[in-house]
């Protein structure tokens, strides 16, 4: 996945070769990933997530409190982290929105679609573990969801897309500060030359 030459890490993780590579790694540790495996993997892949946050992610995504993850859990996490690292979380949600909702409902797939609910505290805790907590309060108020303790699937979708859109926009704006200042300097220099003429 790291060696993807064209396209993004998210696209590489979602495509068959990337999924197959991740599957080969998964098979080397057995048929289940435990906390130690996730700690080791995320320490190497994501330098900005602390061990405490990694363990929080593990627990939050271990919906049934099994103490281990299956391949689908790992694949979702790798794709999510790739989208986060590249400012492409909206694209991630388009691809994995249903899976994301399954994690958030605590494995409540037995409930009919439309009747499942997500605890706001669980959602906020998960967003915090991924470093997205800076967007939570403003989006809760903007979407008029601040007083709720449970979200419907529609509300979760609306909330997550708002947060992911803000993250992606901030990512792009933070990625280009030199371009902006460079163009401002050249404009200022040009203006100075024009005024001297």
C-alpha positions as CSV (number, residue, x, y, z in Angstrom):
1,X,0.0,0.0,0.0
2,X,2.8,2.4,0.8
3,X,4.5,1.7,-2.5
4,X,1.5,2.7,-4.6
5,X,3.0,4.8,-7.4
6,X,-0.1,6.2,-9.0
7,X,-3.3,7.3,-7.4
8,X,-3.9,7.7,-3.7
9,X,-3.3,5.4,-0.7
10,X,-7.1,5.2,-0.3
11,X,-7.5,4.0,-3.9
12,X,-4.6,1.5,-3.4
13,X,-6.2,0.2,-0.2
14,X,-9.6,-0.2,-1.8
15,X,-8.3,-1.8,-5.0
16,X,-7.8,-5.6,-5.3
17,X,-3.9,-5.5,-5.2
18,X,-3.9,-3.4,-2.0
19,X,-6.6,-5.6,-0.4
20,X,-4.7,-8.7,-1.3
21,X,-1.5,-7.3,0.1
22,X,-3.3,-6.5,3.4
23,X,-4.9,-9.9,3.4
24,X,-1.4,-11.6,3.1
25,X,-0.2,-9.6,6.1
26,X,-3.3,-10.4,8.0
27,X,-2.9,-14.2,7.3
28,X,0.7,-14.1,8.8
29,X,-0.8,-13.3,12.2
30,X,-3.6,-15.8,12.0
31,X,-7.3,-15.4,11.5
32,X,-7.7,-12.7,14.2
33,X,-6.0,-9.5,15.1
34,X,-5.5,-8.7,18.8
35,X,-4.6,-5.4,20.4
36,X,-0.9,-6.0,20.2
37,X,-1.1,-6.5,16.4
38,X,-3.1,-3.2,15.9
39,X,-0.7,-1.3,18.2
40,X,2.3,-2.6,16.2
41,X,0.7,-1.8,12.8
42,X,-0.6,1.7,13.7
43,X,2.6,2.7,15.4
44,X,4.3,2.1,12.0
45,X,1.5,3.6,9.8
46,X,0.3,6.6,11.7
47,X,2.7,8.6,13.7
48,X,0.2,11.1,15.0
49,X,-2.1,8.6,16.8
50,X,-1.0,7.9,20.4
51,X,-1.1,4.4,21.9
52,X,-4.0,5.4,24.1
53,X,-6.0,6.5,21.0
54,X,-5.0,3.3,19.2
55,X,-6.3,1.2,22.1
56,X,-9.5,3.3,22.1
57,X,-10.0,2.7,18.4
58,X,-9.5,-1.0,19.0
59,X,-12.1,-1.1,21.7
60,X,-14.6,1.1,19.9
61,X,-14.4,-1.0,16.7
62,X,-14.5,-4.3,18.7
63,X,-18.3,-3.9,18.8
64,X,-19.0,-7.3,20.3
65,X,-16.1,-7.1,22.9
66,X,-14.5,-10.2,21.4
67,X,-10.9,-8.9,22.1
68,X,-9.9,-9.4,18.4
69,X,-10.7,-8.1,14.9
70,X,-11.5,-9.9,11.7
71,X,-10.0,-8.9,8.3
72,X,-13.0,-6.7,7.4
73,X,-12.3,-4.6,10.6
74,X,-8.7,-4.1,9.7
75,X,-9.5,-3.3,6.0
76,X,-12.0,-0.6,7.1
77,X,-9.4,0.9,9.5
78,X,-6.6,1.0,6.9
79,X,-8.9,2.7,4.3
80,X,-10.2,5.2,6.9
81,X,-6.7,6.1,7.9
82,X,-5.6,6.5,4.3
83,X,-8.6,8.8,3.6
84,X,-7.8,10.8,6.7
85,X,-4.1,11.1,5.8
86,X,-4.9,12.4,2.3
87,X,-7.8,14.7,3.1
88,X,-10.2,12.3,1.3
89,X,-12.6,11.3,4.2
90,X,-15.7,12.1,2.1
91,X,-14.5,9.6,-0.5
92,X,-13.9,7.1,2.2
93,X,-17.5,7.6,3.5
94,X,-18.9,7.1,0.0
95,X,-17.1,3.8,-0.2
96,X,-17.5,2.6,3.4
97,X,-20.5,4.5,4.8
98,X,-22.6,1.3,5.5
99,X,-19.7,-0.4,7.1
100,X,-19.0,2.7,9.2
101,X,-22.5,2.7,10.4
102,X,-22.3,-0.9,11.4
103,X,-19.3,-0.2,13.6
104,X,-21.0,2.8,15.1
105,X,-24.2,0.9,16.0
106,X,-22.1,-1.6,18.0
107,X,-22.7,-4.4,15.6
108,X,-26.5,-3.8,15.5
109,X,-26.9,-5.4,12.1
110,X,-29.8,-7.5,13.4
111,X,-32.0,-4.4,13.7
112,X,-33.8,-3.3,10.5
113,X,-32.2,-0.5,8.5
114,X,-33.7,2.8,9.5
115,X,-34.4,1.7,13.1
116,X,-30.8,1.5,14.2
117,X,-29.5,4.3,16.5
118,X,-26.0,5.5,17.4
119,X,-25.1,6.8,20.8
120,X,-23.7,10.3,20.4
121,X,-21.0,9.7,23.1
122,X,-19.7,6.6,21.2
123,X,-19.6,8.6,17.9
124,X,-17.8,11.5,19.5
125,X,-15.3,9.2,21.3
126,X,-14.5,7.5,18.0
127,X,-14.1,10.8,16.1
128,X,-11.8,12.0,18.9
129,X,-9.7,8.8,18.7
130,X,-9.1,9.7,15.0
131,X,-8.2,13.3,15.8
132,X,-11.5,14.7,14.4
133,X,-12.9,16.0,17.7
134,X,-12.0,19.6,16.8
135,X,-15.0,19.6,14.4
136,X,-17.6,17.9,16.6
137,X,-19.0,20.8,18.7
138,X,-19.4,23.3,15.8
139,X,-21.1,20.6,13.5
140,X,-23.4,19.5,16.3
141,X,-24.7,23.0,16.7
142,X,-24.7,23.9,13.0
143,X,-26.8,20.8,12.3
144,X,-29.0,21.4,15.4
145,X,-28.1,18.0,16.9
146,X,-26.4,19.2,20.1
147,X,-29.3,18.2,22.4
148,X,-29.5,14.6,21.2
149,X,-28.2,11.5,22.9
150,X,-28.9,9.1,20.1
151,X,-28.7,9.7,16.3
152,X,-30.7,8.0,13.6
153,X,-28.8,6.7,10.6
154,X,-29.8,9.8,8.6
155,X,-28.5,12.1,11.3
156,X,-25.2,10.1,11.6
157,X,-24.7,10.3,7.8
158,X,-25.4,14.1,7.8
159,X,-23.1,14.6,10.8
160,X,-20.2,12.5,9.4
161,X,-20.3,14.0,6.0
162,X,-20.2,17.5,7.5
163,X,-17.2,16.6,9.6
164,X,-15.4,14.8,6.8
165,X,-16.1,17.7,4.4
166,X,-14.6,20.2,6.9
167,X,-11.6,17.9,7.5
168,X,-11.0,17.6,3.8
169,X,-11.3,21.4,3.2
170,X,-8.9,22.1,6.1
171,X,-6.5,19.5,4.7
172,X,-6.4,21.2,1.3
173,X,-6.1,24.7,2.8
174,X,-3.2,23.6,5.1
175,X,-1.5,21.8,2.2
176,X,-1.2,25.0,0.2
177,X,0.0,27.8,2.5
178,X,3.2,28.2,0.5
179,X,1.4,28.5,-2.8
180,X,-0.8,31.3,-1.4
181,X,2.0,33.2,0.2
182,X,4.2,32.7,-2.9
183,X,1.5,34.1,-5.2
184,X,0.9,37.0,-2.8
185,X,4.6,37.9,-2.8
186,X,4.8,37.8,-6.5
187,X,1.7,40.0,-6.7
188,X,3.1,42.4,-4.1
189,X,6.5,42.5,-6.0
190,X,4.6,43.2,-9.3
191,X,2.6,45.9,-7.7
192,X,5.8,47.6,-6.3
193,X,7.4,47.4,-9.8
194,X,4.2,48.9,-11.4
195,X,4.1,51.8,-8.9
196,X,7.8,52.6,-9.5
197,X,7.1,52.9,-13.3
